[in-house]
């Protein structure tokens, strides 16, 4: 009878250990997905400001139907270090040169991404009338 009880305790401990490992994995996955959503939302807000810059006349410190001259400090109130609790954000290139048809915003989150090594990364292309998230470059 003692051996059966010992075996049941060992099996129970293994089952509980597996359940804890699965729960931790699910928690980490959810934290990564939530951070990705938050970074995407922040980038969408920056994209709206970039589109406003595009539409605003040059005489009013806008782009005059162009993204040329756009800088990160035009998009956010903290130009030296555009970050918040969700991540860090960059405009590529900063400042935007020429007259490109779109600009690229990159957000790097605070949680570990899909690859299990690097941080969450979202790449968003901002067009004059739309935005697009590049899933192949995102993590």
N, C-alpha and C positions, 0 to 999 in steps of 0.2 A: 504494500500500500504506500509506503514512503517513496518508493521509486516512481510510482505513478504521479504522485503529487509533485515531486521534483520535476518530472518531465512536463507536467502541465504548467508549472511556473516558468520553466524555460521557454516553452512554446508561446505562452502568453506574453512574455517579455519580448520575444522576437516579433510577434504580431504588433504589439504596441510600438516597437522601434520602427517597423516598416510604416505604420500609420503616421508617426511623427515625421519621418523622412518625406513622405508624400505631401503632408500638410505644408512643410517648409518649402518644398518645390512649388506647390500651387501658390503660396503667398508671394514668393519671389517673382513668379511669372506674372501675377496680377499687379505687383508693384511696378514692374517694367512696363506693362501695358498702360497703366494709369499715367506714368510719367511720360510715355510717348504721346498719349492723348493731350496732356497738359502742354507739352512743348509744341505740339501741332497747333493747339489753340492760341498760344502766344505768338507763333509765327503767323497765323491768320490775322491777328490783330496788327502786327507789324506790316503785313502785306496790304491791309486796308490803308494804312498811312502812306505806304509807297505808291499805291494807286491814286491817292489824293494828291501826292506830290506830282505825279504824272499829269494829272488833269489841271493843276493850278498853274496860272500864267507865270512866266518868269519874273515879271514885274512884282509879283506877290511872293517871291522866293520859292517858286515851284519849278517844275520841269518844262512847262509849256509844251505838252504832248510828247515828252521824252523822259526817259529814265536817266539820261546823261547828267552827271553832276550829283546824283543822289549819294548821300553819305549816311552812315549809321546814325550819326548825331541828328539827322533830319527825322529819323524814325522813332527815337527814344529819348527820354529825358536824362539818361545816364550814358552818354556817348563813350566815355573812357572805358567803361566796363559794363556793357549791356547784359546784365544777368538778373535773375530773381531766384526764388526758391525752387523753381522747376528746372532751370538750366542756364546756359550761356548762349548768346545769339550773335551771329555775325552776318554781315553783308559781303558777298563775294562778287567782284572786288570792291573794295572800299577806298576811295570813291569810285563810282561807276563812270567809266569813260565812254566817249563816243555816243552813239544813239542805238543801244541794243534794244531788241524787241521784247526782252524780259530781263528781270534781275533774279538773282539767286540768294535766298536766305537759308542759313544753316543754323539749326538748334541742336545743342548737345545737352542731354539731360543729366540727371544726378544718379539714376539707377543703372545697373548693368543691363545691357541690351540683349538682343536675341542670340548673339554669338557667344554669350557667356563670358566675354573678356572685356570688350570695350563698353563705353557708356552708350545710352540710348542716343541715336542720332536721327534727325529728321531733316531732309533737304526739300525745300519748297521753291518752286519757280513762280514768280509773280509776273503776270501779263497785264496789260492795261485794263482788261475786263474780266479776268479770271485768275485762278491760282491752280497749281498742280503739285502734288506731293510725289516725289520720285521714290518709289518703293525699292528700286534696285540699289540705291545709294544709302537708304535708311537702315538703321540697325535697331 
